[in-house]
């Protein structure tokens, strides 16, 4: 089946099941994901996961994450790591991890496969969480900030841990545990440093005369630079071994009305 035919079938079926899910008080995303399961190789096999569809899926995730990130601010998300929010973040990761550990124990898996399964189950899919909260109109609530912060933190930590486990089990076995862990920590430090520098620059942009002049004379350039910035931070995250979604979401949190102007931001 061609790409256009596959998209037509997927989007039409997803739209129908999304509407049905909403009729039962569920987010449209539930029906849309069900559409993918039904049409995919799991059941009917009407569509196949081709590289073309994978590229479209990545773009879809990109725009979902950017849209949600624009509705939130980085200080608000980071603020949930203080006080009672930190306990909620910890439980949000430990509870599914404990359930997954109990499951792999009953399956009698070897250490490496068991660890990988436990870590993967512990992750909250950030784009899915963002889309569900958006469908319910909860993105600007404290509950959403705690949920998203938990998903973001668990994604970063689990990806780091997965990198260590897989490296120790495969080609980098000779590097030793200490060397592999150190490399993972350095990568996280580089990502945090890049995010911190970007945040400082983005915070100063609205008051910059050069940027204000650019806003008034080259509106298209301002919008394009914002898009390039979001893509670039996603590329940096991917280069460091994280999912591009993490970098894209953090970048979108830094793009504000002040830096784009009301009309372009909307």
C-alpha positions as CSV (number, residue, x, y, z in Angstrom):
1,X,0.0,0.0,0.0
2,X,1.3,3.4,-0.9
3,X,2.1,6.1,1.6
4,X,-0.9,8.3,0.6
5,X,-3.3,5.3,0.7
6,X,-1.9,4.2,4.1
7,X,-2.3,7.8,5.5
8,X,-5.9,8.0,4.2
9,X,-6.8,4.7,5.8
10,X,-5.1,5.5,9.1
11,X,-6.4,9.1,9.4
12,X,-9.9,8.2,8.5
13,X,-10.1,5.2,10.9
14,X,-8.3,7.2,13.6
15,X,-10.8,10.0,13.3
16,X,-13.8,7.7,13.5
17,X,-12.5,5.8,16.6
18,X,-11.3,9.1,18.2
19,X,-14.9,10.5,18.0
20,X,-16.3,7.2,19.4
21,X,-13.8,7.4,22.3
22,X,-14.9,10.9,23.1
23,X,-18.5,9.9,23.1
24,X,-17.6,7.6,26.0
25,X,-15.8,10.3,27.9
26,X,-12.3,9.2,26.9
27,X,-9.6,11.2,25.2
28,X,-9.6,10.9,21.4
29,X,-6.0,9.6,21.6
30,X,-7.3,6.3,23.0
31,X,-9.4,5.7,19.9
32,X,-6.6,6.8,17.6
33,X,-4.1,4.5,19.2
34,X,-6.6,1.7,18.9
35,X,-7.0,2.4,15.2
36,X,-3.2,1.9,14.8
37,X,-3.4,-1.4,16.6
38,X,-6.3,-2.7,14.6
39,X,-4.9,-1.6,11.2
40,X,-1.3,-2.6,12.0
41,X,0.3,-6.0,12.0
42,X,-1.0,-6.9,15.4
43,X,-4.5,-7.5,14.0
44,X,-5.6,-6.8,10.4
45,X,-2.3,-6.0,8.9
46,X,-3.8,-3.3,6.7
47,X,-0.7,-1.1,7.0
48,X,3.0,-1.8,7.5
49,X,5.6,0.2,9.5
50,X,7.5,1.6,6.5
51,X,10.3,4.2,6.8
52,X,7.9,6.7,5.2
53,X,5.3,6.2,7.8
54,X,7.9,6.3,10.5
55,X,9.0,9.7,9.3
56,X,5.4,11.0,9.3
57,X,5.0,9.6,12.8
58,X,8.1,11.5,14.0
59,X,6.8,14.7,12.5
60,X,3.4,14.1,14.2
61,X,5.1,13.6,17.6
62,X,7.2,16.7,17.0
63,X,4.2,19.0,16.5
64,X,2.2,17.4,19.4
65,X,5.2,18.1,21.7
66,X,5.8,21.6,20.4
67,X,2.2,22.6,20.7
68,X,2.0,21.3,24.3
69,X,5.4,22.9,25.2
70,X,4.2,26.3,24.0
71,X,1.4,26.2,26.5
72,X,3.7,25.6,29.5
73,X,6.8,27.4,30.9
74,X,10.1,25.9,32.0
75,X,10.2,27.4,35.5
76,X,6.7,26.1,36.2
77,X,7.7,22.6,35.2
78,X,11.0,22.7,37.2
79,X,9.1,24.1,40.2
80,X,7.3,20.8,40.6
81,X,10.6,19.1,41.7
82,X,10.3,21.0,45.0
83,X,8.2,20.1,48.0
84,X,5.4,17.6,47.7
85,X,5.8,17.5,44.0
86,X,9.1,15.6,44.3
87,X,7.3,12.8,46.2
88,X,4.7,12.5,43.5
89,X,7.5,12.4,40.9
90,X,9.3,9.7,42.8
91,X,6.1,7.6,43.2
92,X,5.2,8.1,39.5
93,X,8.4,6.2,38.6
94,X,8.8,3.7,41.4
95,X,5.2,2.3,41.3
96,X,5.3,1.1,37.6
97,X,9.0,0.0,38.1
98,X,8.0,-2.2,41.1
99,X,5.1,-3.7,39.1
100,X,7.4,-4.4,36.1
101,X,10.0,-5.9,38.4
102,X,7.4,-8.3,39.9
103,X,6.3,-9.3,36.4
104,X,9.8,-10.0,35.1
105,X,10.5,-12.0,38.3
106,X,7.5,-14.3,37.6
107,X,8.7,-14.7,34.0
108,X,12.2,-15.7,35.2
109,X,14.0,-13.5,32.8
110,X,17.8,-13.1,32.7
111,X,19.2,-9.9,34.4
112,X,19.8,-7.8,31.3
113,X,16.4,-8.5,29.6
114,X,14.6,-8.2,32.9
115,X,16.3,-4.8,33.6
116,X,15.4,-3.5,30.1
117,X,11.7,-4.6,30.5
118,X,11.5,-3.0,33.9
119,X,13.0,0.3,32.7
120,X,10.9,0.5,29.6
121,X,7.7,-0.1,31.6
122,X,8.7,2.6,34.1
123,X,8.7,5.3,31.3
124,X,5.7,7.5,30.8
125,X,5.4,8.3,27.1
126,X,5.8,12.1,27.1
127,X,3.9,12.8,23.8
128,X,1.0,10.5,24.9
129,X,0.8,12.2,28.3
130,X,0.8,15.7,26.7
131,X,-1.9,14.8,24.2
132,X,-4.2,13.3,26.9
133,X,-3.8,16.3,29.2
134,X,-4.4,18.6,26.3
135,X,-7.6,16.8,25.3
136,X,-8.9,17.2,28.8
137,X,-7.9,20.9,29.0
138,X,-5.5,20.2,31.9
139,X,-2.2,21.4,30.5
140,X,-2.0,24.5,32.6
141,X,-2.9,22.8,35.9
142,X,-0.5,21.7,38.7
143,X,-1.6,18.1,38.1
144,X,-0.3,18.4,34.5
145,X,2.9,20.0,35.6
146,X,3.6,17.2,38.1
147,X,2.7,14.5,35.5
148,X,4.8,16.0,32.7
149,X,7.8,16.6,35.0
150,X,7.6,13.0,36.2
151,X,7.4,11.8,32.6
152,X,10.3,14.1,31.6
153,X,12.5,13.0,34.5
154,X,11.8,9.3,34.2
155,X,12.4,9.4,30.4
156,X,15.8,11.0,30.9
157,X,16.9,8.7,33.8
158,X,15.6,5.5,32.1
159,X,17.3,6.3,28.8
160,X,20.5,6.9,30.7
161,X,20.1,3.6,32.6
162,X,19.2,1.7,29.4
163,X,22.3,3.1,27.7
164,X,24.4,1.8,30.6
165,X,22.8,-1.7,30.7
166,X,22.9,-2.2,26.9
167,X,26.5,-0.9,26.7
168,X,27.6,-3.2,29.5
169,X,25.9,-6.2,27.7
170,X,27.2,-5.5,24.2
171,X,30.2,-3.8,22.5
172,X,31.3,-1.6,25.4
173,X,31.7,-4.4,27.9
174,X,35.5,-3.8,28.2
175,X,35.0,-0.1,29.2
176,X,33.8,-1.2,32.6
177,X,30.9,-0.2,34.7
178,X,32.5,3.0,36.0
179,X,33.5,4.2,32.6
180,X,30.1,3.6,31.1
181,X,28.2,5.3,34.0
182,X,30.6,8.2,33.8
183,X,29.9,8.6,30.1
184,X,26.2,8.6,30.7
185,X,26.5,11.2,33.5
186,X,28.6,13.4,31.2
187,X,26.0,13.2,28.5
188,X,23.3,14.3,30.9
189,X,25.5,17.1,32.2
190,X,26.1,18.3,28.6
191,X,22.4,18.3,27.9
192,X,21.6,20.2,31.1
193,X,24.3,22.7,30.3
194,X,23.0,23.3,26.8
195,X,19.5,23.8,28.1
196,X,20.7,26.2,30.8
197,X,22.6,28.3,28.2
198,X,19.6,28.3,25.8
199,X,17.3,29.4,28.7
200,X,19.5,32.3,29.6
201,X,19.7,33.4,25.9
202,X,15.9,33.0,25.4
203,X,15.1,35.0,28.5
204,X,17.1,37.9,27.3
205,X,15.8,37.9,23.7
206,X,12.6,40.0,24.2
207,X,14.7,42.9,25.6
208,X,17.3,42.7,22.8
209,X,17.2,45.6,20.4
210,X,18.5,43.4,17.6
211,X,15.7,40.9,18.2
212,X,13.1,43.6,18.4
213,X,14.2,45.1,15.1
214,X,14.1,41.6,13.6
215,X,10.6,41.1,14.9
216,X,9.4,44.3,13.2
217,X,11.2,43.9,9.9
218,X,11.5,40.1,9.3
219,X,8.6,38.3,10.9
220,X,9.1,35.2,8.8
221,X,12.8,35.0,9.9
222,X,11.7,35.1,13.6
223,X,9.3,32.3,13.2
224,X,11.9,30.3,11.2
225,X,14.6,30.8,13.8
226,X,12.2,29.6,16.5
227,X,11.5,26.4,14.5
228,X,15.2,25.9,13.9
229,X,16.0,26.3,17.6
230,X,13.4,23.7,18.6
231,X,14.7,21.3,16.0
232,X,18.3,21.9,16.9
233,X,17.8,21.2,20.6
234,X,15.9,18.0,19.6
235,X,18.9,17.0,17.4
236,X,21.3,17.7,20.3
237,X,19.3,15.5,22.6
238,X,19.2,12.7,20.0
239,X,23.0,13.1,19.5
240,X,23.6,12.7,23.2
241,X,21.6,9.4,23.2
242,X,18.2,10.7,24.4
243,X,15.0,10.8,22.5
244,X,14.6,13.9,20.3
245,X,11.2,14.6,22.1
246,X,13.0,15.6,25.3
247,X,15.0,18.3,23.5
248,X,12.1,19.5,21.5
249,X,9.8,19.8,24.6
250,X,12.4,21.6,26.6
251,X,13.0,24.0,23.7
252,X,9.3,24.7,23.2
253,X,9.0,25.5,26.9
254,X,11.5,28.4,26.3
255,X,9.7,29.9,23.3
256,X,7.4,32.7,24.7
257,X,5.1,35.4,23.5
258,X,7.7,37.9,24.3
259,X,10.2,36.3,22.0
260,X,7.8,35.7,19.1
261,X,5.1,38.4,19.5
262,X,1.5,37.6,20.1
263,X,0.3,37.0,16.6
264,X,3.2,34.7,15.6
265,X,3.0,32.8,18.9
266,X,-0.7,32.2,18.4
